[in-house]
Structure formats: C-alpha cells, structure tokens
Amino acid sequence: MNCVFCKIVNGEIPSYTLYEDDKIKVFLDINPKSNGHTLIVPKEHFVDLDDISLEMVDYIFSKAKDIKKLLETKLNPDGIRLVQNNGVLEDVKHFHLHIIPFYKENNLKDVKEIYEILNN
C-alpha cells in the first residue's frame, strides 16, 4: 500500500508525534494551515467516513478533546476547528481528523518549533 499515513503509522516516515496508542497516532501536519495544525489518524487503514466504525470515530473524537485542550493550553488560539474530509476533498485517502487552531493573527512558525512548545 502506498498510503503516506500508513507509512507514518508504521514508522517508515518520521512525524512530530504528540500522542500514540494501539488505535491512533496524533501528529503535527507538516504543511500546517496554522500553528498547531494536528492530525488524528487511526492505525488501521480506513478510506473515509463510510469505511470506519462508529466506535473508532467516537474514540478519535474523545482523543480530539484532549488534543484540543493541549493546543489551547500551550498555544492560546482564538478558536479551534475540527475538519474531516471525504471524497475529492480528501488529499490522503486514509480517514483522518484535522484539529486546526485559529488565530486572529496567524504568524506561522516552523513545525519543529511548535512541536517543542507542545512538548514542554
């Protein structure tokens, strides 16, 4: 399989991982829309919302609440957007949830710098 998210989950491609367990991997987007743009990716390959179980969706959203709190505490955004794309809107055909902080003034920083802030 040539899925970039499967390769990240399997450790074939490095990532700025914020959280990982046996079901999901949470990491910073390398092409962020804003500081702290995070992805939650199930370790099992699901294409989109039609392909994934409700139990897994519930699990992903329960972890999204924890990540939202982390981003709010460490980065102080003005708001947070959750996005899940399907079909032609999905750049990577592996179910994933974007957690995208919003800032009135978006002074985009290097992903590594944001990673260091979130891990201190």
N, CA, C and O atoms as CSV, one atom per row, in Angstrom:
chain,resi,resn,atom,element,x,y,z
A,1,MET,N,N,0.844,-1.179,0.000
A,1,MET,CA,C,0.000,0.000,0.000
A,1,MET,C,C,0.892,1.247,0.000
A,1,MET,O,O,1.905,1.295,0.699
A,2,ASN,N,N,0.516,2.223,-0.768
A,2,ASN,CA,C,1.318,3.434,-0.908
A,2,ASN,C,C,0.664,4.611,-0.174
A,2,ASN,O,O,0.647,5.729,-0.688
A,3,CYS,N,N,0.129,4.361,1.015
A,3,CYS,CA,C,-0.565,5.380,1.798
A,3,CYS,C,C,0.440,6.075,2.718
A,3,CYS,O,O,1.085,5.427,3.541
A,4,VAL,N,N,0.568,7.390,2.575
A,4,VAL,CA,C,1.534,8.138,3.381
A,4,VAL,C,C,1.210,8.035,4.872
A,4,VAL,O,O,2.129,7.970,5.689
A,5,PHE,N,N,-0.067,8.019,5.246
A,5,PHE,CA,C,-0.404,7.910,6.667
A,5,PHE,C,C,-0.089,6.520,7.218
A,5,PHE,O,O,0.330,6.397,8.369
A,6,CYS,N,N,-0.283,5.486,6.425
A,6,CYS,CA,C,0.106,4.142,6.861
A,6,CYS,C,C,1.619,4.084,7.080
A,6,CYS,O,O,2.092,3.448,8.022
A,7,LYS,N,N,2.372,4.749,6.207
A,7,LYS,CA,C,3.832,4.787,6.364
A,7,LYS,C,C,4.237,5.549,7.622
A,7,LYS,O,O,5.190,5.161,8.297
A,8,ILE,N,N,3.529,6.623,7.946
A,8,ILE,CA,C,3.806,7.364,9.179
A,8,ILE,C,C,3.465,6.492,10.388
A,8,ILE,O,O,4.256,6.406,11.327
A,9,VAL,N,N,2.308,5.852,10.374
A,9,VAL,CA,C,1.885,4.966,11.464
A,9,VAL,C,C,2.905,3.847,11.673
A,9,VAL,O,O,3.190,3.477,12.812
A,10,ASN,N,N,3.454,3.308,10.589
A,10,ASN,CA,C,4.414,2.200,10.675
A,10,ASN,C,C,5.847,2.653,10.953
A,10,ASN,O,O,6.751,1.825,11.068
A,11,GLY,N,N,6.055,3.964,11.059
A,11,GLY,CA,C,7.386,4.484,11.357
A,11,GLY,C,C,8.305,4.568,10.154
A,11,GLY,O,O,9.501,4.814,10.310
A,12,GLU,N,N,7.772,4.370,8.961
A,12,GLU,CA,C,8.586,4.458,7.747
A,12,GLU,C,C,8.879,5.906,7.372
A,12,GLU,O,O,9.881,6.191,6.715
A,13,ILE,N,N,8.008,6.814,7.786
A,13,ILE,CA,C,8.179,8.251,7.577
A,13,ILE,C,C,8.128,8.894,8.959
A,13,ILE,O,O,7.208,8.620,9.730
A,14,PRO,N,N,9.105,9.748,9.286
A,14,PRO,CA,C,9.094,10.377,10.620
A,14,PRO,C,C,7.945,11.385,10.752
A,14,PRO,O,O,7.449,11.924,9.763
A,15,SER,N,N,7.547,11.617,11.988
A,15,SER,CA,C,6.485,12.588,12.253
A,15,SER,C,C,6.743,13.264,13.596
A,15,SER,O,O,7.491,12.759,14.433
A,16,TYR,N,N,6.113,14.406,13.777
A,16,TYR,CA,C,6.136,15.104,15.058
A,16,TYR,C,C,4.940,14.592,15.853
A,16,TYR,O,O,3.878,15.213,15.882
A,17,THR,N,N,5.139,13.448,16.497
A,17,THR,CA,C,4.066,12.742,17.188
A,17,THR,C,C,3.789,13.359,18.556
A,17,THR,O,O,4.696,13.559,19.364
A,18,LEU,N,N,2.505,13.656,18.793
A,18,LEU,CA,C,2.066,14.218,20.065
A,18,LEU,C,C,1.470,13.162,20.980
A,18,LEU,O,O,1.522,13.289,22.204
A,19,TYR,N,N,0.897,12.107,20.375
A,19,TYR,CA,C,0.256,11.041,21.146
A,19,TYR,C,C,0.165,9.808,20.258
A,19,TYR,O,O,0.009,9.899,19.040
A,20,GLU,N,N,0.268,8.640,20.913
A,20,GLU,CA,C,0.127,7.386,20.172
A,20,GLU,C,C,-0.313,6.301,21.127
A,20,GLU,O,O,0.151,6.240,22.265
A,21,ASP,N,N,-1.208,5.444,20.666
A,21,ASP,CA,C,-1.586,4.241,21.399
A,21,ASP,C,C,-1.807,3.127,20.380
A,21,ASP,O,O,-1.368,3.249,19.236
A,22,ASP,N,N,-2.466,2.065,20.765
A,22,ASP,CA,C,-2.632,0.941,19.846
A,22,ASP,C,C,-3.666,1.200,18.749
A,22,ASP,O,O,-3.748,0.427,17.794
A,23,LYS,N,N,-4.464,2.282,18.868
A,23,LYS,CA,C,-5.520,2.554,17.890
A,23,LYS,C,C,-5.241,3.747,16.981
A,23,LYS,O,O,-5.652,3.750,15.821
A,24,ILE,N,N,-4.544,4.764,17.502
A,24,ILE,CA,C,-4.371,6.007,16.749
A,24,ILE,C,C,-2.960,6.562,16.895
A,24,ILE,O,O,-2.210,6.195,17.799
A,25,LYS,N,N,-2.634,7.449,15.983
A,25,LYS,CA,C,-1.414,8.244,16.069
A,25,LYS,C,C,-1.823,9.692,15.840
A,25,LYS,O,O,-2.586,9.993,14.922
A,26,VAL,N,N,-1.309,10.586,16.682
A,26,VAL,CA,C,-1.628,12.006,16.607
A,26,VAL,C,C,-0.329,12.749,16.340
A,26,VAL,O,O,0.633,12.621,17.097
A,27,PHE,N,N,-0.301,13.528,15.260
A,27,PHE,CA,C,0.937,14.216,14.900
A,27,PHE,C,C,0.644,15.549,14.233
A,27,PHE,O,O,-0.460,15.790,13.745
A,28,LEU,N,N,1.652,16.407,14.223
A,28,LEU,CA,C,1.515,17.713,13.594
A,28,LEU,C,C,1.545,17.581,12.078
A,28,LEU,O,O,2.324,16.804,11.527
A,29,ASP,N,N,0.692,18.345,11.413
A,29,ASP,CA,C,0.674,18.395,9.956
A,29,ASP,C,C,1.951,19.087,9.483
A,29,ASP,O,O,2.299,20.149,10.000
A,30,ILE,N,N,2.653,18.508,8.513
A,30,ILE,CA,C,3.905,19.125,8.043
A,30,ILE,C,C,3.664,20.293,7.099
A,30,ILE,O,O,4.591,21.041,6.789
A,31,ASN,N,N,2.430,20.457,6.639
A,31,ASN,CA,C,2.034,21.619,5.833
A,31,ASN,C,C,0.871,22.303,6.538
A,31,ASN,O,O,-0.254,22.297,6.040
A,32,PRO,N,N,1.144,22.893,7.700
A,32,PRO,CA,C,0.049,23.388,8.537
A,32,PRO,C,C,-0.655,24.619,7.974
A,32,PRO,O,O,-0.055,25.464,7.310
A,33,LYS,N,N,-1.954,24.684,8.265
A,33,LYS,CA,C,-2.760,25.868,7.957
A,33,LYS,C,C,-2.514,26.941,9.026
A,33,LYS,O,O,-2.678,28.135,8.776
A,34,SER,N,N,-2.116,26.483,10.228
A,34,SER,CA,C,-1.837,27.389,11.339
A,34,SER,C,C,-0.947,26.657,12.345
A,34,SER,O,O,-0.737,25.448,12.240
A,35,ASN,N,N,-0.431,27.401,13.314
A,35,ASN,CA,C,0.416,26.800,14.347
A,35,ASN,C,C,-0.381,25.783,15.157
A,35,ASN,O,O,-1.439,26.095,15.703
A,36,GLY,N,N,0.144,24.564,15.223
A,36,GLY,CA,C,-0.513,23.502,15.971
A,36,GLY,C,C,-1.484,22.658,15.171
A,36,GLY,O,O,-2.183,21.825,15.747
A,37,HIS,N,N,-1.551,22.847,13.858
A,37,HIS,CA,C,-2.429,22.045,12.992
A,37,HIS,C,C,-2.052,20.573,13.184
A,37,HIS,O,O,-0.950,20.147,12.840
A,38,THR,N,N,-2.983,19.820,13.734
A,38,THR,CA,C,-2.736,18.442,14.159
A,38,THR,C,C,-3.653,17.479,13.413
A,38,THR,O,O,-4.771,17.831,13.036
A,39,LEU,N,N,-3.163,16.264,13.206
A,39,LEU,CA,C,-3.950,15.201,12.577
A,39,LEU,C,C,-4.099,14.033,13.541
A,39,LEU,O,O,-3.142,13.642,14.210
A,40,ILE,N,N,-5.288,13.487,13.605
A,40,ILE,CA,C,-5.521,12.234,14.330
A,40,ILE,C,C,-5.811,11.178,13.271
A,40,ILE,O,O,-6.754,11.304,12.490
A,41,VAL,N,N,-4.988,10.138,13.258
A,41,VAL,CA,C,-5.058,9.108,12.223
A,41,VAL,C,C,-5.221,7.739,12.880
A,41,VAL,O,O,-4.403,7.367,13.721
A,42,PRO,N,N,-6.259,6.979,12.515
A,42,PRO,CA,C,-6.345,5.611,13.036
A,42,PRO,C,C,-5.215,4.766,12.445
A,42,PRO,O,O,-4.825,4.950,11.292
A,43,LYS,N,N,-4.704,3.851,13.243
A,43,LYS,CA,C,-3.614,2.998,12.752
A,43,LYS,C,C,-4.097,2.021,11.687
A,43,LYS,O,O,-3.350,1.662,10.777
A,44,GLU,N,N,-5.334,1.601,11.805
A,44,GLU,CA,C,-5.912,0.744,10.770
A,44,GLU,C,C,-6.329,1.631,9.596
A,44,GLU,O,O,-6.843,2.732,9.795
A,45,HIS,N,N,-6.107,1.150,8.385
A,45,HIS,CA,C,-6.435,1.942,7.199
A,45,HIS,C,C,-7.937,1.907,6.932
A,45,HIS,O,O,-8.509,0.859,6.632
A,46,PHE,N,N,-8.561,3.082,7.051
A,46,PHE,CA,C,-9.947,3.302,6.655
A,46,PHE,C,C,-9.904,4.418,5.620
A,46,PHE,O,O,-9.165,5.387,5.796
A,47,VAL,N,N,-10.666,4.305,4.562
A,47,VAL,CA,C,-10.619,5.303,3.499
A,47,VAL,C,C,-11.297,6.600,3.916
A,47,VAL,O,O,-10.713,7.677,3.792
A,48,ASP,N,N,-12.529,6.501,4.410
A,48,ASP,CA,C,-13.284,7.707,4.735
A,48,ASP,C,C,-14.347,7.392,5.775
A,48,ASP,O,O,-14.323,6.328,6.392
A,49,LEU,N,N,-15.270,8.308,5.967
A,49,LEU,CA,C,-16.304,8.160,6.994
A,49,LEU,C,C,-17.202,6.955,6.739
A,49,LEU,O,O,-17.704,6.355,7.689
A,50,ASP,N,N,-17.414,6.590,5.477
A,50,ASP,CA,C,-18.243,5.417,5.158
A,50,ASP,C,C,-17.553,4.108,5.514
A,50,ASP,O,O,-18.213,3.081,5.674
A,51,ASP,N,N,-16.248,4.138,5.637
A,51,ASP,CA,C,-15.435,2.934,5.813
A,51,ASP,C,C,-15.100,2.643,7.279
A,51,ASP,O,O,-14.684,1.529,7.598
A,52,ILE,N,N,-15.270,3.605,8.162
A,52,ILE,CA,C,-14.807,3.486,9.547
A,52,ILE,C,C,-15.981,3.198,10.479
A,52,ILE,O,O,-17.101,3.645,10.231
A,53,SER,N,N,-15.719,2.450,11.551
A,53,SER,CA,C,-16.784,2.133,12.507
A,53,SER,C,C,-17.107,3.348,13.378
A,53,SER,O,O,-16.265,4.219,13.594
A,54,LEU,N,N,-18.343,3.384,13.869
A,54,LEU,CA,C,-18.744,4.463,14.771
A,54,LEU,C,C,-17.940,4.429,16.068
A,54,LEU,O,O,-17.667,5.471,16.663
A,55,GLU,N,N,-17.566,3.233,16.499
A,55,GLU,CA,C,-16.756,3.109,17.719
A,55,GLU,C,C,-15.403,3.797,17.533
A,55,GLU,O,O,-14.921,4.479,18.438
A,56,MET,N,N,-14.795,3.617,16.365
A,56,MET,CA,C,-13.496,4.255,16.113
A,56,MET,C,C,-13.662,5.767,15.980
A,56,MET,O,O,-12.827,6.522,16.480
A,57,VAL,N,N,-14.710,6.216,15.323
A,57,VAL,CA,C,-14.968,7.652,15.222
A,57,VAL,C,C,-15.133,8.239,16.618
A,57,VAL,O,O,-14.577,9.297,16.913
A,58,ASP,N,N,-15.885,7.568,17.476
A,58,ASP,CA,C,-16.084,8.029,18.849
A,58,ASP,C,C,-14.750,8.098,19.587
A,58,ASP,O,O,-14.495,9.057,20.316
A,59,TYR,N,N,-13.903,7.096,19.406
A,59,TYR,CA,C,-12.597,7.078,20.059
A,59,TYR,C,C,-11.734,8.248,19.574
A,59,TYR,O,O,-11.094,8.926,20.378
A,60,ILE,N,N,-11.720,8.479,18.275
A,60,ILE,CA,C,-10.935,9.582,17.699
A,60,ILE,C,C,-11.411,10.919,18.261
A,60,ILE,O,O,-10.592,11.762,18.627
A,61,PHE,N,N,-12.723,11.119,18.333
A,61,PHE,CA,C,-13.242,12.384,18.852
A,61,PHE,C,C,-13.003,12.528,20.354
A,61,PHE,O,O,-12.845,13.646,20.843
A,62,SER,N,N,-12.975,11.421,21.092
A,62,SER,CA,C,-12.659,11.529,22.525
A,62,SER,C,C,-11.213,11.983,22.712
A,62,SER,O,O,-10.927,12.758,23.624
A,63,LYS,N,N,-10.299,11.515,21.866
A,63,LYS,CA,C,-8.907,11.962,21.926
A,63,LYS,C,C,-8.761,13.387,21.398
A,63,LYS,O,O,-7.878,14.126,21.833
A,64,ALA,N,N,-9.622,13.769,20.464
A,64,ALA,CA,C,-9.591,15.137,19.935
A,64,ALA,C,C,-9.849,16.142,21.054
A,64,ALA,O,O,-9.280,17.234,21.044
A,65,LYS,N,N,-10.693,15.789,22.011
A,65,LYS,CA,C,-10.951,16.684,23.142
A,65,LYS,C,C,-9.666,16.922,23.937
A,65,LYS,O,O,-9.396,18.046,24.361
A,66,ASP,N,N,-8.877,15.869,24.137
A,66,ASP,CA,C,-7.601,16.001,24.869
A,66,ASP,C,C,-6.612,16.868,24.087
A,66,ASP,O,O,-5.947,17.729,24.663
A,67,ILE,N,N,-6.519,16.641,22.795
A,67,ILE,CA,C,-5.593,17.408,21.958
A,67,ILE,C,C,-6.030,18.870,21.890
A,67,ILE,O,O,-5.191,19.770,21.920
A,68,LYS,N,N,-7.319,19.109,21.799
A,68,LYS,CA,C,-7.852,20.476,21.802
A,68,LYS,C,C,-7.397,21.202,23.064
A,68,LYS,O,O,-6.945,22.345,22.992
A,69,LYS,N,N,-7.511,20.554,24.210
A,69,LYS,CA,C,-7.084,21.169,25.480
A,69,LYS,C,C,-5.592,21.458,25.475
A,69,LYS,O,O,-5.168,22.516,25.941
A,70,LEU,N,N,-4.784,20.533,24.953
A,70,LEU,CA,C,-3.337,20.735,24.864
A,70,LEU,C,C,-3.023,21.964,24.023
A,70,LEU,O,O,-2.233,22.816,24.429
A,71,LEU,N,N,-3.642,22.054,22.853
A,71,LEU,CA,C,-3.398,23.186,21.962
A,71,LEU,C,C,-3.839,24.501,22.606
A,71,LEU,O,O,-3.147,25.513,22.496
A,72,GLU,N,N,-4.986,24.482,23.273
A,72,GLU,CA,C,-5.468,25.692,23.938
A,72,GLU,C,C,-4.523,26.129,25.054
A,72,GLU,O,O,-4.238,27.317,25.204
A,73,THR,N,N,-4.046,25.175,25.825
A,73,THR,CA,C,-3.171,25.482,26.957
A,73,THR,C,C,-1.814,25.999,26.508
A,73,THR,O,O,-1.299,26.965,27.071
A,74,LYS,N,N,-1.233,25.363,25.499
A,74,LYS,CA,C,0.142,25.686,25.093
A,74,LYS,C,C,0.245,26.781,24.035
A,74,LYS,O,O,1.236,27.509,23.997
A,75,LEU,N,N,-0.770,26.906,23.172
A,75,LEU,CA,C,-0.658,27.830,22.033
A,75,LEU,C,C,-1.626,29.015,22.089
A,75,LEU,O,O,-1.473,29.973,21.332
A,76,ASN,N,N,-2.615,28.956,22.975
A,76,ASN,CA,C,-3.578,30.050,23.152
A,76,ASN,C,C,-4.243,30.532,21.863
A,76,ASN,O,O,-4.221,31.729,21.576
A,77,PRO,N,N,-4.830,29.630,21.084
A,77,PRO,CA,C,-5.523,30.081,19.866
A,77,PRO,C,C,-6.808,30.825,20.224
A,77,PRO,O,O,-7.304,30.736,21.347
A,78,ASP,N,N,-7.328,31.552,19.255
A,78,ASP,CA,C,-8.596,32.253,19.440
A,78,ASP,C,C,-9.793,31.321,19.200
A,78,ASP,O,O,-10.914,31.640,19.596
A,79,GLY,N,N,-9.563,30.195,18.567
A,79,GLY,CA,C,-10.592,29.198,18.309
A,79,GLY,C,C,-9.956,27.941,17.746
A,79,GLY,O,O,-8.773,27.928,17.407
A,80,ILE,N,N,-10.753,26.884,17.649
A,80,ILE,CA,C,-10.249,25.614,17.101
A,80,ILE,C,C,-11.308,25.031,16.183
A,80,ILE,O,O,-12.492,24.984,16.515
A,81,ARG,N,N,-10.851,24.589,15.021
A,81,ARG,CA,C,-11.726,23.986,14.007
A,81,ARG,C,C,-11.389,22.500,13.888
A,81,ARG,O,O,-10.218,22.121,13.871
A,82,LEU,N,N,-12.425,21.663,13.807
A,82,LEU,CA,C,-12.252,20.242,13.524
A,82,LEU,C,C,-12.757,19.995,12.112
A,82,LEU,O,O,-13.864,20.409,11.766
A,83,VAL,N,N,-11.947,19.317,11.287
A,83,VAL,CA,C,-12.309,19.082,9.885
A,83,VAL,C,C,-12.032,17.617,9.537
A,83,VAL,O,O,-10.975,17.076,9.862
A,84,GLN,N,N,-12.994,16.995,8.874
A,84,GLN,CA,C,-12.818,15.637,8.373
A,84,GLN,C,C,-13.346,15.619,6.948
A,84,GLN,O,O,-14.550,15.757,6.734
A,85,ASN,N,N,-12.471,15.452,5.979
A,85,ASN,CA,C,-12.830,15.494,4.559
A,85,ASN,C,C,-13.118,14.103,3.996
A,85,ASN,O,O,-12.629,13.094,4.503
A,86,ASN,N,N,-13.924,14.078,2.936
A,86,ASN,CA,C,-14.257,12.831,2.245
A,86,ASN,C,C,-14.250,13.067,0.745
A,86,ASN,O,O,-14.390,14.202,0.288
A,87,GLY,N,N,-14.086,11.992,-0.021
A,87,GLY,CA,C,-14.124,12.085,-1.483
A,87,GLY,C,C,-12.994,12.937,-2.031
A,87,GLY,O,O,-11.857,12.841,-1.569
A,88,VAL,N,N,-13.305,13.774,-3.021
A,88,VAL,CA,C,-12.269,14.574,-3.678
A,88,VAL,C,C,-11.635,15.599,-2.737
A,88,VAL,O,O,-10.565,16.128,-3.039
A,89,LEU,N,N,-12.270,15.884,-1.612
A,89,LEU,CA,C,-11.709,16.831,-0.633
A,89,LEU,C,C,-10.597,16.210,0.207
A,89,LEU,O,O,-9.849,16.923,0.877
A,90,GLU,N,N,-10.491,14.901,0.172
A,90,GLU,CA,C,-9.520,14.174,0.991
A,90,GLU,C,C,-8.217,13.984,0.201
A,90,GLU,O,O,-8.152,13.168,-0.719
A,91,ASP,N,N,-7.183,14.749,0.574
A,91,ASP,CA,C,-5.893,14.636,-0.122
A,91,ASP,C,C,-5.263,13.266,0.072
A,91,ASP,O,O,-4.741,12.685,-0.879
A,92,VAL,N,N,-5.307,12.740,1.299
A,92,VAL,CA,C,-4.797,11.396,1.592
A,92,VAL,C,C,-6.008,10.519,1.862
A,92,VAL,O,O,-6.811,10.813,2.747
A,93,LYS,N,N,-6.134,9.457,1.106
A,93,LYS,CA,C,-7.304,8.580,1.208
A,93,LYS,C,C,-7.166,7.606,2.378
A,93,LYS,O,O,-7.196,6.387,2.205
A,94,HIS,N,N,-7.014,8.176,3.565
A,94,HIS,CA,C,-6.942,7.440,4.830
A,94,HIS,C,C,-7.680,8.341,5.817
A,94,HIS,O,O,-7.276,9.484,6.030
A,95,PHE,N,N,-8.747,7.842,6.416
A,95,PHE,CA,C,-9.531,8.665,7.336
A,95,PHE,C,C,-8.609,9.399,8.301
A,95,PHE,O,O,-7.691,8.810,8.871
A,96,HIS,N,N,-8.865,10.682,8.474
A,96,HIS,CA,C,-8.115,11.470,9.455
A,96,HIS,C,C,-8.921,12.690,9.861
A,96,HIS,O,O,-9.740,13.200,9.096
A,97,LEU,N,N,-8.675,13.140,11.064
A,97,LEU,CA,C,-9.343,14.311,11.598
A,97,LEU,C,C,-8.310,15.413,11.778
A,97,LEU,O,O,-7.284,15.215,12.429
A,98,HIS,N,N,-8.588,16.572,11.198
A,98,HIS,CA,C,-7.746,17.747,11.379
A,98,HIS,C,C,-8.226,18.500,12.616
A,98,HIS,O,O,-9.429,18.684,12.804
A,99,ILE,N,N,-7.305,18.932,13.449
A,99,ILE,CA,C,-7.603,19.867,14.526
A,99,ILE,C,C,-6.778,21.102,14.195
A,99,ILE,O,O,-5.550,21.088,14.272
A,100,ILE,N,N,-7.479,22.172,13.826
A,100,ILE,CA,C,-6.803,23.347,13.286
A,100,ILE,C,C,-7.070,24.565,14.172
A,100,ILE,O,O,-8.177,25.103,14.170
A,101,PRO,N,N,-6.060,24.997,14.925
A,101,PRO,CA,C,-6.228,26.212,15.717
A,101,PRO,C,C,-6.414,27.430,14.803
A,101,PRO,O,O,-5.875,27.484,13.697
A,102,PHE,N,N,-7.179,28.389,15.284
A,102,PHE,CA,C,-7.384,29.640,14.566
A,102,PHE,C,C,-6.826,30.776,15.416
A,102,PHE,O,O,-7.039,30.835,16.627
A,103,TYR,N,N,-6.113,31.665,14.755
A,103,TYR,CA,C,-5.537,32.837,15.416
A,103,TYR,C,C,-5.965,34.078,14.641
A,103,TYR,O,O,-5.950,34.088,13.411
A,104,LYS,N,N,-6.348,35.123,15.371
A,104,LYS,CA,C,-6.686,36.385,14.706
A,104,LYS,C,C,-5.495,36.870,13.902
A,104,LYS,O,O,-5.656,37.414,12.809
A,105,GLU,N,N,-4.301,36.674,14.442
A,105,GLU,CA,C,-3.062,36.969,13.723
A,105,GLU,C,C,-2.294,35.667,13.605
A,105,GLU,O,O,-1.768,35.167,14.599
A,106,ASN,N,N,-2.221,35.109,12.403
A,106,ASN,CA,C,-1.568,33.817,12.196
A,106,ASN,C,C,-0.122,34.019,11.771
A,106,ASN,O,O,0.178,34.113,10.581
A,107,ASN,N,N,0.770,34.084,12.752
A,107,ASN,CA,C,2.206,34.187,12.499
A,107,ASN,C,C,2.774,32.773,12.462
A,107,ASN,O,O,3.276,32.269,13.466
A,108,LEU,N,N,2.689,32.140,11.297
A,108,LEU,CA,C,3.067,30.743,11.144
A,108,LEU,C,C,4.523,30.515,11.514
A,108,LEU,O,O,5.423,31.182,11.003
A,109,LYS,N,N,4.740,29.554,12.417
A,109,LYS,CA,C,6.082,29.189,12.868
A,109,LYS,C,C,6.452,27.832,12.283
A,109,LYS,O,O,5.603,27.123,11.742
A,110,ASP,N,N,7.713,27.485,12.395
A,110,ASP,CA,C,8.216,26.191,11.953
A,110,ASP,C,C,7.558,25.068,12.771
A,110,ASP,O,O,7.362,25.217,13.977
A,111,VAL,N,N,7.223,23.968,12.131
A,111,VAL,CA,C,6.561,22.851,12.796
A,111,VAL,C,C,7.408,22.334,13.961
A,111,VAL,O,O,6.870,21.992,15.014
A,112,LYS,N,N,8.708,22.278,13.781
A,112,LYS,CA,C,9.588,21.798,14.860
A,112,LYS,C,C,9.485,22.707,16.088
A,112,LYS,O,O,9.478,22.218,17.217
A,113,GLU,N,N,9.407,24.005,15.880
A,113,GLU,CA,C,9.283,24.954,16.992
A,113,GLU,C,C,7.952,24.736,17.731
A,113,GLU,O,O,7.916,24.762,18.962
A,114,ILE,N,N,6.884,24.526,16.997
A,114,ILE,CA,C,5.576,24.258,17.615
A,114,ILE,C,C,5.618,22.940,18.382
A,114,ILE,O,O,5.066,22.840,19.477
A,115,TYR,N,N,6.265,21.939,17.815
A,115,TYR,CA,C,6.399,20.637,18.478
A,115,TYR,C,C,7.100,20.790,19.828
A,115,TYR,O,O,6.680,20.200,20.824
A,116,GLU,N,N,8.163,21.582,19.853
A,116,GLU,CA,C,8.900,21.808,21.082
A,116,GLU,C,C,8.044,22.541,22.123
A,116,GLU,O,O,8.109,22.222,23.310
A,117,ILE,N,N,7.256,23.505,21.692
A,117,ILE,CA,C,6.351,24.216,22.608
A,117,ILE,C,C,5.328,23.252,23.207
A,117,ILE,O,O,5.057,23.295,24.407
A,118,LEU,N,N,4.761,22.384,22.368
A,118,LEU,CA,C,3.732,21.461,22.832
A,118,LEU,C,C,4.291,20.367,23.747
A,118,LEU,O,O,3.546,19.774,24.527
A,119,ASN,N,N,5.570,20.104,23.659
A,119,ASN,CA,C,6.161,19.035,24.492
A,119,ASN,C,C,6.882,19.575,25.725
A,119,ASN,O,O,7.552,18.815,26.425
A,120,ASN,N,N,6.760,20.851,25.999
A,120,ASN,CA,C,7.347,21.418,27.234
A,120,ASN,C,C,6.301,21.709,28.252
A,120,ASN,O,O,6.616,22.186,29.343
